[in-house]
């Protein structure tokens, strides 16, 4: 079912026409508004239910486990927040909670490599979650575990399931394909301000995407690497099925970082990431667009209007579709050497490296687009 129907002006016009006469005859403005709102909601719900395809009861048990694993991850923020609030209702626990919040406030782990736990990364939960889509890794070339790498992930998608699965868990078999390479997925620092949830992220190797944090990881020893969704929150707002619009031309910070730390750049292109959700793209002059911009500006993450499927239906909900997500890890790009006394790359070095990076990314896309993006509506676009 195409839920974009509910965003079209025609649906509002139809509801308005149906209720226009009765509302005009009423002398109570509040009743008019309530009557129209009730009718509009009823009409939308009725239309949605009539066109919703329910999931069958007789499905393989393993698919149910995959669904549960996915729900556990998606609701992790809500569950951990609810747990913390529930603990706050217990007065006898307040001293412990104050101590924990003090520790969390002063904890340098997000800026110093996290608290990566191989036991947590190898939990079966992540394997079932990866198999839900499924999410798979395609290796273009083996990587030297004595080197450090900066992985650029494209496209961001709505929730970056591919990046989370391949870099933060062993659900897709990262360590088997790249032994000795220890990736840390970088995310906005606001994620580490959520009690309990931050501990889950740190155990999976997540770190803050700040400059000092990235430099610390890359300087921590051989194999220590970072992964960045280069397009960020802005790119998430462009994720539409059948398209791959990426923001790369203006993103030079990660290239300067790689040159400064002499870490090889590795482009990663994830086919299918943008197909997991449908999204309503708001107009640039609308109120919703300004709300999204404010959220991105002050919180560091985007607020896309997305939907996909539910637990018991295939047409409406906040769970992603079961679509294959194929993550191609490209060939490493060696950084230009720095001269004695030179701590930053020159503008020419940065520009040349960016050109090589874009070329390698385009090569990955062209090589696999007819295999993993056969139903695309347009080819790769660098929109900014």
C-alpha positions in Angstrom: 0.0 0.0 0.0 1.3 3.4 -0.9 0.9 5.5 2.2 2.1 8.6 0.4 -1.7 8.8 -0.4 -2.3 10.3 3.1 0.2 13.1 2.4 -1.5 14.2 -0.8 -3.7 17.4 -0.7 -6.4 15.5 -2.5 -7.2 13.4 0.6 -7.7 16.6 2.7 -9.8 18.1 -0.1 -12.0 15.0 -0.2 -12.6 15.1 3.6 -13.3 18.8 3.5 -15.9 18.4 0.7 -17.7 15.6 2.5 -18.0 17.6 5.7 -18.3 21.1 4.3 -22.1 21.4 4.5 -22.6 20.0 7.9 -19.7 22.1 9.3 -21.0 25.2 7.7 -24.4 24.7 9.4 -22.9 24.3 12.8 -22.5 27.4 15.1 -19.9 25.9 17.4 -16.3 26.3 16.0 -14.9 23.7 18.5 -17.4 21.1 17.4 -16.6 21.8 13.7 -12.9 21.2 14.3 -13.5 18.1 16.4 -16.0 16.7 13.8 -13.7 17.2 10.9 -10.7 15.8 12.8 -12.6 12.7 13.9 -13.9 12.1 10.3 -10.4 12.6 8.8 -8.8 10.1 11.2 -11.6 7.6 10.8 -11.4 7.8 7.0 -7.6 7.4 7.0 -7.7 4.4 9.4 -10.5 2.7 7.5 -8.6 3.1 4.2 -5.4 1.9 5.7 -7.0 -1.2 7.3 -8.8 -2.1 4.1 -5.5 -2.1 2.1 -3.2 -3.6 4.7 -1.8 -7.0 4.0 -1.5 -9.0 7.3 1.4 -11.3 8.0 0.4 -15.1 8.0 0.4 -17.0 11.2 2.3 -20.0 9.7 5.8 -18.6 9.1 9.1 -20.4 10.0 10.1 -20.0 13.6 13.5 -18.7 12.6 11.8 -15.7 10.9 10.0 -14.9 14.1 13.3 -14.9 16.0 14.8 -12.6 13.4 11.8 -10.2 13.9 12.2 -10.3 17.7 15.9 -9.6 17.4 15.2 -6.6 15.2 12.5 -5.3 17.5 14.9 -5.6 20.5 17.5 -3.3 18.7 14.9 -0.8 17.4 13.3 -0.4 20.8 16.6 -0.4 22.7 16.4 3.4 23.3 12.8 3.3 24.6 13.4 0.2 26.7 16.5 1.5 28.4 14.9 4.9 29.0 11.9 3.3 30.5 14.1 1.1 32.7 16.0 4.1 34.0 12.8 6.0 34.8 11.4 3.0 36.6 14.5 2.8 38.7 14.1 6.5 39.5 10.8 5.7 41.2 12.7 3.6 43.8 13.9 6.1 46.4 16.3 3.6 47.9 18.2 3.5 44.6 18.7 7.3 44.3 22.2 7.3 45.7 23.3 4.6 43.2 21.6 6.5 40.4 23.3 9.8 41.3 26.6 8.0 41.4 25.9 6.4 38.0 24.9 9.7 36.4 28.0 11.3 37.8 30.1 8.5 36.3 28.4 8.8 33.0 28.9 12.6 32.9 32.6 12.3 33.6 33.2 9.0 31.6 35.8 9.7 28.9 35.0 6.4 27.1 33.1 7.9 24.1 36.1 10.0 23.3 38.7 7.3 24.0 37.6 4.3 22.0 34.6 3.1 23.9 34.5 -0.1 25.9 34.3 -2.6 23.1 33.3 -6.1 24.2 33.8 -9.1 21.9 31.3 -11.0 23.9 28.5 -8.5 23.2 29.5 -8.2 19.6 29.3 -11.9 19.1 25.8 -12.3 20.6 23.4 -14.4 18.5 21.0 -11.5 18.6 23.0 -9.7 16.0 23.3 -12.7 13.7 19.5 -13.1 13.7 19.1 -9.4 13.1 21.5 -9.4 10.1 19.7 -12.4 8.7 16.3 -10.6 8.8 17.3 -8.5 5.8 19.8 -10.2 5.2 22.9 -7.9 5.5 26.0 -9.3 3.8 29.6 -8.1 3.3 31.4 -8.2 -0.1 35.1 -7.9 0.2 37.0 -6.3 -2.7 40.4 -6.7 -1.1 42.0 -8.1 2.0 43.2 -5.4 4.5 46.5 -5.4 6.3 45.9 -5.7 10.1 49.1 -3.7 10.7 47.5 -0.6 9.2 44.8 1.8 10.3 41.8 2.6 8.2 39.0 5.1 7.9 35.9 3.6 6.3 33.5 5.9 4.6 30.0 4.5 4.6 27.5 5.4 1.8 24.6 6.0 1.6 23.4 6.9 5.2 19.9 5.6 4.7 17.2 6.3 7.3 18.7 4.3 10.2 22.0 2.9 8.8 21.3 -0.7 9.6 24.1 -1.8 7.3 26.7 0.2 9.1 25.5 -0.9 12.5 25.5 -4.6 11.5 28.9 -4.8 9.8 31.0 -2.4 11.9 29.5 -2.8 15.4 28.6 -6.5 15.5 29.7 -9.9 14.2 26.3 -10.5 12.7 27.7 -10.3 9.2 31.0 -11.9 10.0 33.4 -8.9 9.9 36.3 -10.5 11.8 36.2 -13.5 9.6 36.6 -11.4 6.4 38.9 -8.8 7.9 40.9 -10.4 10.8 42.8 -8.0 12.9 40.8 -4.9 11.8 38.9 -3.4 14.7 36.4 -0.9 13.5 34.6 1.7 15.7 31.4 3.2 14.3 31.3 6.9 15.0 28.1 8.5 16.1 26.8 11.9 17.5 27.8 12.5 21.1 24.1 13.0 22.1 23.7 9.3 21.9 26.0 8.9 24.9 23.9 11.1 27.1 21.2 8.5 27.4 21.6 6.4 30.6 22.0 2.6 30.2 21.7 2.9 26.4 25.1 4.5 26.3 26.6 1.4 27.9 25.2 -0.8 25.1 26.7 1.5 22.5 30.1 1.6 24.2 30.2 -2.2 24.4 29.6 -2.5 20.7 32.5 -0.1 20.0 30.6 3.0 19.2 32.5 6.3 19.8 31.8 10.0 19.5 32.4 11.4 16.0 34.4 14.3 17.4 37.8 15.1 16.0 39.6 14.2 19.2 37.8 10.9 19.4 38.6 9.9 15.8 42.2 10.8 16.2 42.5 8.9 19.5 41.2 5.6 17.9 43.4 5.9 14.9 46.4 6.4 17.1 45.6 3.5 19.4 47.6 0.9 17.5 47.6 -1.4 14.5 44.2 -2.4 13.1 42.3 0.3 15.1 40.0 1.9 12.6 36.9 4.1 12.4 33.8 4.1 10.3 31.9 7.3 9.4 28.5 7.6 7.6 29.9 10.6 5.6 26.5 12.0 4.5 25.3 12.3 8.0 21.9 13.4 9.2 21.3 15.6 6.1 21.7 12.6 3.8 19.2 10.6 5.8 16.5 13.1 4.7 17.1 12.1 1.0 16.8 8.3 1.4 14.1 7.1 -1.0 13.7 3.6 -2.4 15.3 3.0 -5.8 17.7 6.0 -5.4 21.1 6.6 -4.0 21.7 10.3 -3.3 24.8 11.0 -1.3 26.4 14.1 0.1 30.1 13.9 -0.4 31.5 16.8 -2.4 31.3 19.2 0.6 32.6 16.6 3.1 36.3 17.2 3.4 36.8 16.7 7.1 37.2 12.9 7.0 39.7 13.2 4.2 41.8 15.8 6.1 41.6 13.4 9.1 42.9 10.5 7.1 45.8 12.5 5.7 46.7 13.8 9.1 46.8 10.4 10.7 48.0 8.6 7.5 45.1 6.2 7.7 44.1 4.6 4.4 40.6 5.6 3.2 38.2 2.7 2.3 34.9 3.5 0.6 32.0 1.3 1.5 28.9 1.3 -0.6 25.8 -0.4 0.8 23.3 -1.5 -1.8 19.7 -1.7 -0.4 20.2 0.7 2.5 17.8 3.3 1.0 15.2 0.6 0.2 14.4 -0.4 3.8 12.0 2.4 4.4 9.6 4.7 2.5 10.0 8.4 3.3 7.9 11.4 2.7 10.1 14.2 1.5 8.9 17.5 2.8 9.0 20.7 0.8 11.9 23.1 1.6 9.5 25.9 2.5 7.2 23.9 4.8 6.9 24.0 8.5 8.0 20.3 8.8 11.2 21.2 6.9 12.1 23.9 9.4 11.3 21.5 12.3 13.6 18.9 10.7 16.3 21.5 10.3 16.1 22.6 14.0 16.3 19.0 15.2 19.3 18.4 13.1 21.0 21.6 14.2 20.5 21.2 17.9 20.5 17.4 18.4 22.8 16.3 15.6 20.4 13.7 14.1 17.6 14.0 11.6 13.9 13.4 11.9 12.7 11.9 8.6 9.0 11.0 8.1 9.5 7.3 7.3 7.4 4.2 7.5 7.7 0.6 6.3 6.0 -2.5 7.8 4.8 -3.7 11.2 5.2 -6.8 13.2 1.9 -8.3 12.0 1.5 -6.6 8.6 3.5 -5.8 5.6 2.3 -2.3 4.7 2.5 0.0 7.7 4.8 0.4 10.7 8.3 1.5 11.8 10.1 -1.8 11.1 12.2 -2.0 8.0 11.3 -4.1 5.0 13.0 -7.5 4.5 15.2 -6.3 1.6 18.8 -7.5 1.0 21.5 -5.1 2.1 24.8 -5.8 0.4 27.8 -3.8 1.8 30.7 -3.7 -0.6 34.0 -2.8 1.1 36.2 -1.3 -1.5 40.0 -1.1 -2.0 42.1 1.1 0.4 43.3 4.4 -0.8 46.8 5.3 0.5 47.2 8.8 1.8 49.9 11.2 0.4 52.9 11.4 2.6 53.4 14.5 4.8 56.6 16.4 4.6 58.7 17.0 7.7 57.0 19.6 9.8 53.7 19.2 7.9 50.8 18.3 10.1 47.9 18.9 7.7 47.2 18.0 4.1 47.5 20.8 1.6 44.4 21.9 -0.4 45.8 20.1 -3.5 46.4 16.9 -1.5 42.9 17.0 -0.1 41.4 17.6 -3.5 43.4 14.9 -5.2 42.5 12.4 -2.5 38.8 13.3 -2.7 38.9 12.7 -6.5 40.4 9.3 -6.0 37.9 8.4 -3.3 34.9 9.4 -5.5 36.4 7.5 -8.4 36.7 4.3 -6.3 33.2 4.7 -4.9 31.8 5.2 -8.4 33.7 2.1 -9.6 32.1 0.0 -6.8 28.6 1.3 -7.8 29.1 0.6 -11.5 30.5 -2.8 -10.9 27.5 -4.1 -8.8 24.6 -1.8 -9.7 23.1 -4.3 -12.1 23.4 -7.1 -9.6 22.2 -5.5 -6.4 20.3 -2.5 -7.7 18.6 -3.9 -10.7 15.2 -2.2 -9.8 16.7 1.3 -9.3 14.9 4.3 -10.6 18.0 6.4 -11.0 21.8 5.9 -10.7 24.2 7.2 -8.0 24.0 11.0 -7.5 26.3 13.2 -5.6 24.0 16.0 -4.7 26.3 18.1 -2.5 
